[in-house]
């Protein structure tokens, strides 16, 4: 339940901060295609699927733009991605 609340809060914050770009729907089918390419049926425990080029920075929601990162790596990368997207948004 706490995780759900955290995800909802983060989604709302991203939507407010970045507008429609942050609300770009992530395709579960694309994530599944990426996992199949890696020979996996699901995301391994302790890992998360990451968009190499963030969607808010114009990255595509496709397997070619995805990678597996540990949860810690993903958290750190996401912080940098958010800064990058914020900067891009301010430059518009």
CORPEDA-V408974 format. One record per backbone hydrogen bond with DSSP energy under -1.0 kcal/mol. CO is the residue of the C=O (numbers start at 0). NH is the residue of the N-H. If there is no record, write none. Layout:
co: {CO:CO}
nh: {NH:NH}
This chain:
co: {0:1:2:3:4:5:6:7:8:9:10:11:12:13:14:18:20:26:27:28:29:30:31:32:33:34:35:43:45:47:49:53:53:54:59:61:62:64:66:68:69:70:71:72:73:74:75:76:77:78:79:80:81:82:83:84:85:86}
nh: {4:5:6:7:8:9:10:11:12:13:14:15:16:17:18:21:23:30:31:32:33:34:35:36:37:39:38:46:70:68:66:56:58:57:61:64:65:51:49:47:73:74:75:76:77:78:79:80:81:82:83:84:85:86:87:88:89:90}
